């Protein structure tokens, strides 16, 4: 009885081994590509954000108290519309003082002209007096800036002032610009340059563009007018098509210590589907390499610093080292290791190894 059990056990093992070898020796069905020469479109993949190319920050040109604010974020405005008014009493007071000084100097010069030399006020030539009058005219023009108007048509993006708030001008007309040696005299009026923040920001909603960051290895491949495919991360409707409109050749330093260059792309079809600051990715088409052997990037494998593909030889998969060249997002140029007519295995790459038996079920 014992011999019978042993015989059955051995028979079972033999059947299992036979089945195993049958399965392992069964050819793997593969899809292949017969190599031929073709054109390879070249492209660069980059990322960036959406920005408004026409965004104007309005700074106060005079100091004073905000009297009125007529707009709020989201309002549409036309060029020339009044946005706010500023009560510039201090500037008006300075203008009156300078006007009084001009009148006094004219009288003093006139008195000197008829022999009244005892005046303590220094004599001013006609040229000096004219310069002072020009300065007064400049302040008078500046006073008109108390009415803040829209420099362009667009949409109010930000309002940073409220009625009753005191603001300082971004710039005043400095005395030294006009008066030369008279500046010490006008320093009595305390007309100094002071810094300020923007009070209102206006955007042109039709000026939305893509701002791409291109690294130093690729910037010289970029040219104005090149076609770009834009993918907006927040939208399903992709890609959007545009063209490069400008290239900033002054690099900016990134957080990782590398440098990149800003490249602007117009995207005419976006309309009001997006807002500033949205993340984008882009494919820039930089040219075409003609009449070269190419294979899908997905067929490439790497090991110990070398590049390999699987080809078909005598019904078996053969791992071959290749030399690659230019590539785009989908295909890569083969510069060595393969020739026209070779069969490269496309799939299933995870089920084959060097010298695996294969059977072609589809040829491309």
C-alpha positions as CSV (number, residue, x, y, z in Angstrom):
1,X,0.0,0.0,0.0
2,X,2.8,2.3,0.9
3,X,4.3,1.8,-2.6
4,X,1.0,2.8,-4.2
5,X,1.0,6.1,-2.2
6,X,4.6,6.8,-3.2
7,X,3.8,6.1,-6.8
8,X,0.8,8.4,-6.7
9,X,2.8,11.2,-5.0
10,X,5.6,10.9,-7.6
11,X,3.1,11.0,-10.4
12,X,1.5,14.1,-9.0
13,X,4.8,15.9,-8.7
14,X,5.7,14.9,-12.3
15,X,2.4,16.3,-13.6
16,X,2.9,19.5,-11.6
17,X,6.4,19.9,-13.0
18,X,5.2,19.2,-16.5
19,X,2.4,21.8,-16.2
20,X,4.9,24.3,-14.8
21,X,7.3,24.0,-17.6
22,X,4.5,24.1,-20.1
23,X,3.3,27.4,-18.7
24,X,6.8,28.9,-18.3
25,X,7.8,27.9,-21.8
26,X,4.6,29.3,-23.3
27,X,5.4,32.3,-25.5
28,X,4.3,35.7,-24.3
29,X,2.0,37.5,-26.8
30,X,3.6,40.9,-27.6
31,X,2.9,44.0,-29.5
32,X,5.8,45.3,-31.6
33,X,6.9,48.3,-33.6
34,X,8.8,48.0,-36.9
35,X,11.3,50.8,-37.0
36,X,11.3,53.3,-39.8
37,X,12.5,56.9,-40.2
38,X,10.1,59.7,-39.4
39,X,10.0,63.3,-38.3
40,X,10.3,64.0,-34.5
41,X,8.6,67.1,-33.2
42,X,10.7,68.6,-30.4
43,X,9.2,70.3,-27.4
44,X,10.0,71.5,-23.9
45,X,7.7,71.0,-20.9
46,X,7.6,73.8,-18.3
47,X,5.3,75.2,-15.7
48,X,4.0,78.6,-14.7
49,X,1.0,80.7,-13.6
50,X,-1.6,83.0,-15.2
51,X,-1.1,86.7,-14.7
52,X,-2.6,89.9,-16.1
53,X,-0.1,91.7,-18.4
54,X,-2.0,95.0,-17.9
55,X,-2.3,95.5,-14.2
56,X,-1.9,99.1,-13.0
57,X,-1.2,100.1,-9.4
58,X,-2.3,103.7,-8.8
59,X,-0.2,105.6,-6.3
60,X,-1.2,109.0,-4.8
61,X,0.7,111.9,-6.4
62,X,-0.2,114.2,-3.5
63,X,-0.5,113.8,0.2
64,X,-3.7,114.5,2.0
65,X,-6.9,113.0,3.5
66,X,-9.0,110.7,1.4
67,X,-12.2,112.6,0.9
68,X,-14.2,110.1,-1.2
69,X,-13.8,106.6,-2.7
70,X,-16.2,105.9,-5.5
71,X,-15.3,102.3,-6.4
72,X,-14.9,98.9,-4.8
73,X,-13.3,95.6,-6.0
74,X,-15.1,94.1,-9.0
75,X,-16.4,97.4,-10.4
76,X,-16.0,98.0,-14.1
77,X,-14.5,101.4,-15.0
78,X,-13.7,103.4,-18.1
79,X,-10.6,105.4,-18.7
80,X,-11.0,108.8,-17.1
81,X,-13.6,107.7,-14.6
82,X,-13.2,109.4,-11.1
83,X,-12.1,106.7,-8.6
84,X,-11.4,108.8,-5.5
85,X,-10.7,112.4,-4.3
86,X,-8.1,113.6,-1.9
87,X,-8.4,116.7,0.3
88,X,-5.0,118.3,-0.3
89,X,-5.1,121.3,2.0
90,X,-1.5,121.1,2.9
91,X,-0.4,121.3,-0.7
92,X,-2.8,124.2,-1.3
93,X,-1.3,126.0,1.7
94,X,2.2,125.5,0.3
95,X,1.1,126.8,-3.1
96,X,-0.3,129.9,-1.5
97,X,2.9,130.5,0.4
98,X,5.0,130.2,-2.7
99,X,2.6,132.5,-4.6
100,X,3.0,135.1,-1.8
101,X,6.7,134.7,-2.0
102,X,6.8,135.3,-5.7
103,X,4.7,138.4,-5.3
104,X,7.0,139.6,-2.5
105,X,10.1,139.0,-4.5
106,X,8.7,140.9,-7.5
107,X,7.9,143.9,-5.2
108,X,11.4,143.7,-3.6
109,X,13.1,143.6,-7.0
110,X,11.0,146.6,-8.1
111,X,12.0,148.6,-5.1
112,X,15.6,147.8,-5.6
113,X,15.3,149.0,-9.1
114,X,14.3,152.4,-8.0
115,X,17.0,152.8,-5.4
116,X,15.6,151.1,-2.2
117,X,18.8,149.2,-1.3
118,X,18.1,148.8,2.4
119,X,15.8,145.7,1.9
120,X,17.1,142.6,3.7
121,X,15.6,140.3,1.1
122,X,18.2,139.2,-1.5
123,X,17.9,140.3,-5.1
124,X,16.6,137.6,-7.5
125,X,17.3,137.8,-11.3
126,X,14.5,137.4,-13.8
127,X,15.7,133.9,-14.6
128,X,15.6,132.9,-11.0
129,X,12.2,134.4,-10.5
130,X,11.0,132.6,-13.7
131,X,12.3,129.3,-12.3
132,X,10.3,129.9,-9.1
133,X,7.2,130.6,-11.1
134,X,7.7,127.4,-13.1
135,X,7.9,125.5,-9.8
136,X,4.6,127.1,-8.7
137,X,3.0,126.0,-11.9
138,X,4.3,122.4,-11.4
139,X,2.7,122.4,-7.9
140,X,-0.5,123.8,-9.4
141,X,-0.6,120.9,-11.9
142,X,0.1,118.5,-9.1
143,X,-2.8,119.9,-7.1
144,X,-5.1,118.7,-9.9
145,X,-4.1,115.1,-9.0
146,X,-6.3,115.3,-5.9
147,X,-8.9,113.8,-8.3
148,X,-7.8,110.2,-8.9
149,X,-8.9,109.0,-12.3
150,X,-8.7,105.6,-14.0
151,X,-5.7,105.5,-16.4
152,X,-7.2,102.5,-18.4
153,X,-10.6,100.8,-18.8
154,X,-10.9,97.6,-16.8
155,X,-11.9,96.1,-13.5
156,X,-11.1,97.3,-10.0
157,X,-8.9,94.6,-8.4
158,X,-8.0,96.2,-5.1
159,X,-8.9,99.3,-3.1
160,X,-6.5,100.1,-0.3
161,X,-7.9,103.3,1.0
162,X,-11.0,104.5,2.9
163,X,-12.6,107.9,3.4
164,X,-10.9,109.8,6.2
165,X,-7.6,108.0,5.8
166,X,-4.4,110.1,5.6
167,X,-2.1,109.1,2.7
168,X,1.3,110.1,1.7
169,X,2.3,110.8,-1.9
170,X,4.6,108.6,-3.9
171,X,6.4,111.6,-5.2
172,X,6.3,115.4,-5.0
173,X,8.1,117.8,-7.3
174,X,11.5,118.2,-5.5
175,X,12.8,121.7,-5.2
176,X,16.2,120.8,-6.6
177,X,14.6,119.7,-9.9
178,X,13.7,123.3,-10.7
179,X,15.4,125.7,-8.4
180,X,19.1,124.9,-8.2
181,X,20.5,127.4,-5.6
182,X,17.0,128.3,-4.6
183,X,16.3,125.0,-3.0
184,X,17.4,126.2,0.4
185,X,14.8,128.9,0.3
186,X,12.0,126.5,-0.6
187,X,13.0,124.0,2.1
188,X,10.9,126.3,4.3
189,X,7.9,124.7,2.7
190,X,8.9,121.1,3.5
191,X,8.4,119.8,0.0
192,X,10.0,116.3,0.3
193,X,9.7,113.1,-1.6
194,X,7.9,110.4,0.4
195,X,7.1,106.7,-0.3
196,X,3.6,105.2,-0.4
197,X,1.7,102.1,-1.2
198,X,-0.7,101.8,-4.1
199,X,-4.2,103.0,-3.3
200,X,-6.1,101.3,-6.1
201,X,-5.3,98.5,-8.6
202,X,-7.0,98.1,-12.0
203,X,-6.7,95.1,-14.3
204,X,-7.5,94.7,-18.0
205,X,-9.5,91.4,-18.0
206,X,-8.5,90.8,-21.6
207,X,-4.8,90.8,-20.9
208,X,-4.5,87.5,-19.1
209,X,-1.3,85.6,-20.2
210,X,0.7,82.6,-19.2
211,X,4.0,83.4,-17.4
212,X,6.3,80.4,-17.8
213,X,9.5,79.6,-16.0
214,X,12.1,78.2,-18.4
215,X,15.5,76.9,-17.1
216,X,18.9,78.0,-18.3
217,X,19.4,74.8,-20.2
218,X,16.4,75.5,-22.5
219,X,16.1,79.3,-22.7
220,X,18.2,79.6,-25.9
221,X,15.8,77.1,-27.6
222,X,12.9,79.5,-27.1
223,X,11.8,82.1,-29.7
224,X,9.0,84.6,-30.0
225,X,6.1,83.2,-32.1
226,X,6.6,79.5,-31.1
227,X,3.4,77.5,-30.6
228,X,2.6,76.5,-27.0
229,X,0.0,74.1,-25.6
230,X,-1.2,75.3,-22.2
231,X,-2.8,73.1,-19.6
232,X,-4.7,74.9,-16.8
233,X,-4.7,72.6,-13.8
234,X,-8.1,73.8,-12.6
235,X,-9.8,73.2,-15.9
236,X,-10.9,70.1,-17.7
237,X,-10.9,71.8,-21.1
238,X,-7.3,71.3,-22.1
239,X,-5.1,72.0,-23.9
240,X,-5.4,75.7,-24.8
241,X,-3.2,77.0,-27.6
242,X,-1.1,80.1,-27.6
243,X,2.1,81.7,-28.8
244,X,5.2,83.1,-27.1
245,X,5.0,86.9,-27.1
246,X,8.0,87.9,-25.1
247,X,11.2,86.5,-23.4
248,X,12.8,88.1,-20.4
249,X,16.5,87.4,-20.8
250,X,17.3,88.6,-17.2
251,X,17.3,85.5,-15.0
252,X,15.6,85.3,-11.6
253,X,17.0,83.2,-8.8
254,X,14.8,80.3,-7.6
255,X,14.6,79.0,-4.1
256,X,16.7,75.9,-4.9
257,X,19.6,78.1,-6.1
258,X,18.9,77.6,-9.9
259,X,18.1,80.3,-12.4
260,X,15.1,80.6,-14.7
261,X,13.7,83.0,-17.3
262,X,10.2,84.5,-17.6
263,X,8.5,83.7,-20.9
264,X,5.1,85.2,-21.7
265,X,2.4,83.4,-23.7
266,X,-0.8,84.8,-25.0
267,X,-3.9,82.5,-24.6
268,X,-6.7,84.2,-26.6
269,X,-9.4,81.7,-26.0
270,X,-9.4,81.6,-22.2
271,X,-11.8,84.4,-21.7
272,X,-13.3,84.6,-18.2
273,X,-12.9,80.9,-17.4
274,X,-9.8,81.5,-15.2
275,X,-8.4,84.0,-12.7
276,X,-4.9,85.3,-12.0
277,X,-2.6,83.0,-10.1
278,X,-3.9,79.7,-11.4
279,X,-1.2,77.1,-12.0
280,X,-0.4,76.0,-15.6
281,X,1.8,73.6,-17.4
282,X,2.9,74.0,-20.9
283,X,4.5,72.3,-23.9
284,X,6.6,74.6,-26.1
285,X,7.1,73.3,-29.6
286,X,10.7,74.2,-30.5
287,X,11.1,72.6,-33.9
288,X,11.2,69.3,-35.8
289,X,14.0,66.8,-36.3
290,X,13.6,65.2,-39.7
291,X,14.2,61.7,-41.0
292,X,15.3,60.0,-37.8
293,X,14.5,56.6,-36.1
294,X,12.3,57.1,-33.1
295,X,10.6,54.9,-30.6
296,X,8.1,55.5,-27.8
297,X,9.6,56.7,-24.5
298,X,7.6,54.0,-22.7
299,X,9.8,51.2,-24.4
300,X,13.0,52.5,-22.8
301,X,14.4,51.0,-19.6
302,X,17.5,52.0,-17.6
303,X,20.0,49.9,-15.7
304,X,23.4,50.8,-14.3
305,X,23.5,54.0,-16.3
306,X,22.7,52.4,-19.6
307,X,19.7,52.5,-21.8
308,X,17.9,49.4,-23.1
309,X,15.0,48.3,-25.2
310,X,13.6,44.8,-26.0
311,X,13.8,43.7,-29.6
312,X,12.6,40.5,-31.4
313,X,15.2,37.9,-32.6
314,X,14.3,34.4,-33.6
315,X,11.1,34.3,-31.6
316,X,12.7,35.6,-28.4
317,X,13.0,38.9,-26.6
318,X,16.5,40.4,-26.7
319,X,17.6,43.2,-24.5
320,X,19.6,45.7,-26.5
321,X,21.6,48.7,-25.4
322,X,20.8,51.9,-27.4
323,X,22.0,55.4,-27.7
324,X,19.3,58.0,-27.4
325,X,19.2,61.6,-28.7
326,X,16.5,64.3,-28.7
327,X,13.1,63.6,-27.3
328,X,9.7,65.1,-26.7
329,X,7.0,64.1,-24.2
330,X,6.2,60.8,-26.1
331,X,9.0,59.8,-28.4
332,X,12.8,59.6,-28.3
333,X,15.4,59.6,-31.1
334,X,17.6,56.5,-31.5
335,X,21.1,57.4,-32.5
336,X,22.7,54.0,-32.1
337,X,22.0,50.3,-31.4
338,X,19.0,49.9,-33.7
339,X,18.3,50.1,-37.4
340,X,15.4,50.4,-39.8
341,X,13.3,47.3,-39.9
342,X,14.1,46.1,-36.4
343,X,11.2,45.0,-34.2
344,X,10.9,46.7,-30.8
345,X,8.6,45.3,-28.2
346,X,6.0,47.8,-27.1
347,X,4.1,45.7,-24.5
348,X,3.8,43.9,-22.2
349,X,7.2,44.9,-20.9
350,X,6.5,43.7,-17.4
351,X,6.1,40.1,-18.5
352,X,9.3,39.6,-20.5
353,X,13.0,39.4,-19.8
354,X,16.1,38.8,-21.8
355,X,15.6,35.6,-24.0
356,X,11.9,35.2,-23.1
357,X,9.9,33.3,-25.7
358,X,7.5,35.6,-27.5
359,X,4.8,35.5,-30.1
360,X,3.8,38.6,-32.1
361,X,0.1,39.3,-32.0
362,X,0.2,42.9,-33.3
363,X,2.8,44.8,-35.4
364,X,2.7,48.6,-35.8
